[in-house]
Each structure stands twice: as structure tokens, then as C-alpha cells.
């Protein structure tokens, strides 16, 4: 015989309350909407474009700086989420250099700007390789 047993009022669960208020949920939604997934192919393409034997055209420098800056920021955040810089001295050194480089403005003179972009591209590449070697990113093959 099947019977339904109803819990007594003394054993009812407390009413559910949401973990975040409306403002916190709105802030979380904004962050999710701004999130860009890690794109290893784009990273390799952008690094290759800057480190190519032929320097990029002057009218593309700002755009390349923005893309490399976003890659660098993503790698720094990935590293921070894994605490790799706390457990690995090389990752710690790379993250410190990456943070310093991430704040550098692109110079107005063409060859100085190219030099800054190339330093940034090398840093993106080195930090990505270190995170791959530590197992925090999957290896990418071209």
C-alpha cells in the first residue's frame, strides 16, 4: 500500500532566499555579458602577426595592441584563478612582468610602438607556454 506522508509543520524547511540581491545579480550579469572565452587560435594568430618578419602596418598597431592586451589580461586572470604564480617561481616572474607590460601605453612613434607590441607578444607567448606546461591550459597546435 502506497501512502503519502506529509511532514509535520515543525519539520518544514525554511523558505528559500536568493543568495544575491538585485543589484549584485545585475553586476554579475554585466560581467558575464562582457566575458570573452579564451581563444587560443586567435592568440596564436595575433602573436604571429606581431612577431612576423614584416612589421605590421601603422594603421593596425592600435587594434593589435588592444587584442594583445586582452590576451595578456586573460592569461593573467587564468593564472590568478589557478594560483600558479604562488606555487611556481617562473610563473610568478612572468605574471609580474605581464602586469607591468599591460599598463604600458603604446608610443606614438612607429618603431617604438612596434617594439612595445613585440615585447607584449613575446610576453603573451611565454605566459601561455608556462600555463600550458603547468597544465592550466591545453597545448595548442598550429
N, C-alpha and C positions, 0 to 999 in steps of 0.2 A: 504494500500500500504506500503510495506516494502522498506525502503531506507537506505542505508549505509551513515552515516555522518562521514566524515573524519575530524579529529581535525586539526585546523589551526596550522601552524608551531610555532606560539608563545605559544601554549599550550602543546607542546611535553614535555614529561618527560625527565629529564636529563639522560644521559647514565649511565648505572649501572657500579659501580666499586666494585670489591670484597672487603670484609671487612678485609681480611688478605693478606699479600704478600706471595710469595712462601716459604720463609724461615719460617715464622710463621705457615703456613699450614703444612710444613714438621715437625716442632716441635710438633704441635697438633696431627699429625698422629702417631708420635712416642709414645706420651703419651697414646693415645687410644689403640695402639697395646700392650703396657705394662700393661694396666689396667686389673685387675682381679676382677670379680664380687664378691660381698660378699657371702660367702658360710657358712651359719650358721651350717649346718651339719658337715662340716669339722672343724669349730671352736670347736663345742662340742666334736667331736672325739679327737682332739688334746689336748684340756684341760683335757678330761677324761684320755687320755693316760699318761699324765704327773702326774696327781693327783691320779692315781690309787694307791692301797696299795703296789703294786710291782713297784719299781723304774725302769725306762726304761733302757735298756742295754746301755753300754758306747758308743758303735758304732752308736747309734741312737741319741745321745744328740745334735750334731751339726745340724742335719736335723730338729729335734723338735724345737730347738732354732730358726731356720730360719722360720719355719711355724708359731710359736707363735709370732715372731717378725712381720711377715706380717699381722697377725690378729690384733695385737696391733696397727700397723700403720694404718690399715683400720679403726679401731674404732676411733682412734684419728682424722683421716680425716673426718669421718662421723660426729663426734662431732663438728669439726671445721665448717663444712658446715651448721650445724644447729644452731650454736652459743649457744649450750646448756650450755657450760661451763661459759658463761657470765650471763645466767639467773638462773642457778642452782648451789648453793654452793657445793653440793656433787659432781656433775659432774665436776666442776672446780677443786676440790681437786683430784679427780680420774685422770683427764687428766694431771695435774701437775706430779703426781706420775708415770703415764704411760709414759710420756715423759722422765722422769729421768731413768726409768727402761729400756726403749727402747734403751738407749745409753750404757748400761752396757755390757761389754764383758763377754763371757762365761768363767768361771775359768777353769784352766787346771785340777785341782783335781776333781775326780769323784763326791764325795758327795757335794762339794761346787757348782759344775755345776748343780747337781740335785736340790739343794736348790734354785739356781737362776732361773732354769726352773719352779719350783713350784711357786715361787713368781710371775713370769711372767704369768703363767697360771691363778693364782688367780686374777691378775690384769685384764687379758683379760676377765675373767668371770664376775668380778664386773662391769667393764665398759660396757660390753654388757648388763648386767642386768639393769644398770642405764639408758642406752639409750632405752631399751625396756620400762621401767617404765615411761620415758618421752614421749614415743610414736614415737621415731625416728627410732626404729627397731621393726619388728614384733616379737612377742613371738615365741619361738621355743620349740616344744615338742619332747622329745626323744622317 
